[in-house]
Amino acid sequence: MAKLYFNYGAMASGKTTDLIETAYKYNSKGNKALVMKPAIDTKGGSYIVSRIGLKIKADIVLRADEKVFDYLSVLKDITCLIVEEAEFLTEDQIFELFVLTKKNNIPVICYGLKADFQTNSFPGSKRLFELADELNELVAICACGKKARFNARKINGEFVSEGPQVLIGADEAYEPLCGNCYLTKVLKK
């Protein structure tokens, strides 16, 4: 039976690089892996771009008002579906991915953030933690050398703790931090 996977991590943990490598591994062996990203992720246009310069074209760019099942004709003869920025999918879209694995026997490998810069879950991530068959944390490194699990937002070079949950294409405005550095630098505790 196919599984729903969630590979999550803080910013700069290598999620996109791993996604591109996974798609390459499937497709280079004659399998058919499709890559999907949410339309809200406008960085790279219809491409998925990693910080180290790798990129891959998304086969599906899914709007929040679309259903995953709208693409069933495209999805029926694939080996797996790989999803970038899954935290931005709706809870219903995540449930559809779960159904896709169980009813259509198609593995779905999702990549995304666990939480926002305020440590709150994204709706898509929360649903993936509830439904995923396998969870895999990818590791980012804090400037202090410890494992970074938090995403800190910077505005004009200063850490902030308020603002909208989503700020697309602002990689330079985020820094992965360990728990201690998050408390000290962001929350001033």
N, C-alpha and C positions, 0 to 999 in steps of 0.2 A: 504494500500500500504506500502511495506517495505521501510525503510529509510537507508540512509548512515549516520553514526555517526562518529564524530571525537573527541576523548578525547585526549587533548593535554596538555602539561605542561613542565616545565623545568625539568632538571635532578633531580632525587630524589623526584618527586612529587607523586610517588605511581602508575604510569601508569601500570607497569608490574604486580604489586600485584593486582590491580583492574582487569586487564585482566584475570589473573588466577582465581580470585574469580568469575568473570562473567562466564567463561567457566564452572567452577564447578557448579554454580547455574543452568545453562542450563542442563548440563549433568546429574546432580543428580536428576533431575525431569523427566528423561526419554526422554528428548529432545536430539537432536544431533547437538552440536555446534562443528564446525571444527576450528582449530587454524592454522593460516598461518603466516610465517615470511619471510622477504627477505633474500636471500642467502648471501648477503653482511654482514649481522649480524652473524658473526662467533662465537660470545660469546655464550657458552653453546652448541655448535654444533647444533644438531637438537632439542635441548631443549630451552625453554624460561625460563630464570632464573631471579628471583627478588633479590634485595639486601638483603632482609630479609630471604632468603634461600628457598622460595617456587619455585617450578619448574613444568613445564608441557611440554610434548612432542608436538612439532609442527607437525600437520598432513600434512602440505604442506610447503616446503621450496622453495620459488619462486626466480628463477634467473632473472636478469634484461632482459635477452633475451627471456624469456618465457611470455606467455600470461596467464592471469587468466582463460580465456575461455578454455585453454588446459586442465583444471581440471573440466570441466563441468560435466563429468560423476560422479566424486566424490562429486560434489557440489549439485547435483539435489535433493537429499533426506535429506537435512539438515535443521535444524531450524534456524541457523544463522552462519555467518562466522565472526571470530574474528581475527583481523590483528595486529600483533606486529610491532613496528618500521616502521610504514607506511610512515614516511618521506623519507625512502630509496627506496620506490617504484617509478617507472617511472610515468610520467604524464599519459601515455597511460594506464598503469595498474590501476591507480586510476580511470580513466574514465571507464574502464571495471568493476570495483567494483560498480560504479554508475549505469551502465547498468544492472548489476546483480540484484541490488535492485529493479529496475523499471520493467525490463522485466521478471525476474524470481521470483520476489516477495520474495527475500531472504534478510533479514536484514544483514547489514555489519557494524561491530563495529570496528573502527580503533583507534589505540593508537599510539602516537608519539610526537616528538618534534615539536614545532612551528618554531624555528629558530636555527641556528648554533651558535657557540661561537663568531661570528662576527656580530650577529643579522640579518643575511641574511636568507631568507626562503629556506628550502629544496624544490626541485621540487615537491615531493609528498605532502608535507604539503601545499604548495601554491595551488596545485590543489584541495586538500581537502577543504580548505577554500572557494574555488570557487564553489564546488559541494555539499558539505555535507548538509544534511537536518537539522542536529542538531550538534552544537558545544558545547563542555563542557571543561572548563579549570580546570585542576587538580592543586592543590596548593602545591608548595614547599616553604620552609621557608629559608630565608637568615640568615646568622650568626648573623645579627643585629636584627633579629626578625620580619622583614617585609616580605611581600609576595615576593617571588623570581620568576621572570619571564625571567631571562637571564641565559644562560649557559656560564660560564667562564672556559676557558681552562688553565691548569697549566702545565708547563714543568719545571722539576727540582724544583718544589715548587714555581715557579714564574708565575704570570699571563702573558699570551701572547695574542696578538691581530692579529697575522699572522700565517699562516700554512694551510694545506689542510683542506677542509670542513669536511671530514669524517676521524675519528680516532676511529676504532672499538675496543671495549674491554678495554677501558682506563677510566673506571669509576673513578678511583682514581685521574685522571687528570682533572676532571671537578668539578666545584662548582657552585651550584645555587646561584644567587645574585639578589638583588632588583636593580632597576634602578640607585639609588644613589650610591650604592656600586660598581656597574658595571662601572659607570663613573669614580669613584674615584680610584678603585683598578686596573681596566684593562686599561682604556683609560687615566688615570692620569689627569683627568679634575676636 
